[in-house]
Amino acid sequence: MLASTVLYGLFGILSRTVQFTIPLFYQNWTRALVAAIIAYIFLKALRQQKPLRRRDLGWIIARTLAGNIAFLSFFVSIINIPMGTAYFIFYGGSTIGGYLLGYLLFKERITVIKGIALVLAMSGLSLIYSINITSFAPMYLLLGLIAGIGTAVWNIFSKKVSEYYSAIQLTFIDNLFSFILYAVLSVVLHEAWMMPNLSAPWIASISLGILFVATGQLVVYGFKHLDAQIGSLVMLAEILFAILFGFIFYQESVRLLTLIGGICIVSAIILPEINITNIRRRNLMKKPMI
């Protein structure tokens, strides 16, 4: 899970390189196609393709659809309200959504420790990102929230099917669906298509496609072995790596409040794990000696 957040932290660097030098939906369908081809090659080479079961179709379709809705909602939100406000609502929605989905779908209890971790996480977010939700149209704030919840659905619904399907097959399905969706939107909007080349924006865009394959694997595998609620907290580490990469590549200044917020988020991530470790240790000590 932490490895996936490191890669997600690079998305901002690559996205800044691409920006809008390539039409939005055109750049998305081309890199989704690259990601789908890479995933398909590995899927065939590893012989991990399984026929889709009818009972799983609802979860797979809902997951893939939620991921694409999350992307489109976040895009509209972030270009209409300040970035800090958009990120705060997005990450808040994804974390709280992860808690609720873990409770509803997997009967995960929201313990006192998990509650404290959630408060710490939200406190860290508010310290890192400046927010002002009173001076913007509610529609854009709602879209930011939908993006966060959609991301939580994409992350956690994989737990319903990852016991049967491999992570690479789910990644292939995701990117194949994205390719079709964005290609249709690109045609409908009459975007200008250009020949890919070795320019920096194209290299960055294709790199994003490769990262989609890698993060798709890591997220599915991570949520398969972690509680949905704890996994949702771990995903907040993306913020810390994004700040670190911003400092390294763009010399962006790091405020004191950002450091304090980062400490709050790290504490929120490790607190439930420390509690689980202590519980396991106590249980081992209670076992009778033979």
N, C-alpha and C positions, 0 to 999 in steps of 0.2 A: 504493500500500500504506500509506504514512504517513497519507494522507487517511482511509483506512478506520479506522486505529487512533485517529485523533482522534475520529471518530464513535463508535467502540466505547467510548472513554473517557467519553462522555456517557451511556452506557447505565446506569451506576451512579446518576447523578443522577436520571434519569427513573424508574428502578426504585424508588428510595427514595420518590419522590412517589406512585407507584402502590401499592407494598407489597401488602398483602392486602385493601385496601379493595374490590377487585373480585376475585371468586373466581378462583383461579389459572388453571384451564384455560379458563374463560370469557373472561378477559382475553386469553389467548393465542390462542384461535380468532377472537376479534373483530378483533384487530390483524393476525393472519395473513390474514384475509379482506380487510381494508383494503389490506394490502401486495399481495395477489394481484390485486385489482382495479386498483390503480395500475400494477403491472407489466404486466397484460394490456392496459391502455389504451396504454401506451408500446409494447408488443410489436406491437399492431395498427397504431398510428400510424407506427411505423418500418418496418413490414413485414419483421420479422426472424424470424417464426415459420417453423420448418422441421419437416417430419414426423420423428417419432422413428424412428431406425434401430434395428433389432432388436439389432445388435451393441453399441449404446450403452446399452441399457436396464439392463443389469447395473450399469454404472458410475453411471448416474443414480439408480437406486433405492438402491444402496448408499450413495451420497453423501447423499441426502436422509434416509435412515433413520439414518445415522450422526449427522447434525446434530441430529435430534430426540432420539436416545438420549443425545447429549452434553448437551443442555439438561436433560432429565429427571434424568440421573445427577448433574449438577452441582447441581441444585436440592436433591435429597435429601442430597447430601454437605454442602452449605454450611449447611443448617439443623441438622445433627447434629454437626458438628465446627467448631472456630473458623475464622473467615473466612480468617485468614492461612495456616493449614495447608491449607485447601481450595484457595486460590489458588496456593500453592506447588506442590501436587501437580498441579493443573490445568495450569498453565503449563509445568511440567516435563514432563508427559506430552505436551502439544501440541508442544513444541519437539523433544524426543527422538523423538517419533512422526514429526514432519516430516522429521527427518534419516533415519530408517529407511525411510520411504516413498519419499523421494527416491532413496535407494540402491537399493531393491528394484524400484521401478516405472520409474525413469528413468536408472538406472545412474550417478547422481551420485556422484563420488568424495568421501569424507570426508578432505579434505586436512589437513595439519598446521594451516594457518590456520583452517580450519573447526572443527577440533578445539579449538584455543585459544579460538575464539569461543564454542563451546558451553560450555566450562569457565567462561569469563567470564560468560556468561548465567546459568548455574546458580548461580554465586557471587553475582551480583547479586540473584537471586531469594531466596537464603537470607539476604541482608543486609536486604532490604526486608520480607520476611515472616517472622515468628517461627514456628517449627515445633516440634511435639512429637508425633511419630507413635507413641509407645509407650503412650499412655494412652487411646487411642480404639479403638473396634471396627474390626477390619480391613475389614469390609464397606463402611464409609463412606469409608475411605481408598481402597479399590479403586474405588468409584464415582467418586471425584474423578479417579483415574487414567483410568478409562474415558471420562469427560467430556473430558479433555485429548486422548486418542488419537482419540476420535470427532470432535473439532474438527479435528484434523490431517487425518483422512480427508476431512471435508467441504471443507476448504480445498484439499487437493492432488488429490483425485479430479477436480476441475473441469478440471485440465490434460489429462485424458484425453478430454474432450469439447468443450472450449471452442474448439478450432480449427474445429468445425463449427457448434455452437450458439452463439447470442449470449448474453451475460451476462444480458440481460433475460429471455430465455426460460428459462434455468436458474433465475433468481430467481422467476419465475412458478411453475415446477414445484415449487420448494422450499416456497413459501408456500401453494400449493394443497394439497399433501400435509399440511403442518402444520395448515391449517384443518380438514381432514377428521379427522386424528388427534385433535386437541385437542377438537373438537366432540363426537366420539364419547366421549372420556374424560369430558368435562363432563356429558354425558347419563348415562353409566353411574354417575358419582359423585353424581348428583342435585344438582348445583350450582344455586344460585339465580341466575337470569338477571334482569338489570335493564336498563332502557332507558338507552342511552348519553346523556350530558348534557355540559354545558360546565364541569363541575367540574375541578379541577386533576388528580385521578387519571386521569380519562378523557382529558383533553388530553395528559397525559404518555404514557398507554398508546397512543393513536393515533400520537403522535410517534414512539414506538418502532417502530411498524409502518412508518412512512415511512422511518425510519433503516434498517430491515431491507432495504428496497428499495435504498437508496443503498449500504450496505455490501456487499450482495450483488453489485452491479455492480463495485465497486472491488476486492473480493477476487478475483473470477473474473478480472478484467482483469489484476490485479497478478500472480497466480500463473501466468497465461498467459505472461507475459514474464520471469518470474524463475525461477531454480532453486528447487525445493521447499525445499531446506535453507536457502537465504538468505531466502526469503519467510517461513519459520517464525521466523527470528530477527527479521526486521522487525516481525512481528506482536507481538513483546514490547514494542514502543513503546507499546502500549495501556496498559500498566501506568503508564508515565510520565505520560501524559495524564490517566489516572484520578486519579493523585496530585495533579497540577496542578489539575484541576477540583475535587477535594475541598478543596484549599487555598483556591481562589477562592470556591466556593459555601458551604462549611461551615466555613471557617477551621480545617481540620484541621491539626495541627502536623506538620511534616516533620522527622524525626530525622536526625542526622548519618549514621547507618548507611543510612538511606533514600537520602540524597544519594550516598553512596559506591556503593550498589547500583545506583542510576540511572546513574552514570558507567560501571560495569561493563557494564550492558546496552547503553548507547549505543556503547561500545567494541566490544562483540560484534557489533552491527549494522553498524558502518562498517568493521570490520577486513577482512572478505571483499571488500567493494567496493573498498577501497584496493588489495588484492592483485590483483583483477581488472583494475583500471585500470593498475597497474604492468605486468602481463603484456601487456596490449594495447599499451602504449607500447613495450615491448621488441620485440614482434612487428613493430610499424610501423617501428622503427629497423633491423630486420634485413632489411626488404624492399629489394631492389636498386633503385637509382636508374636511371631510364630517360632 
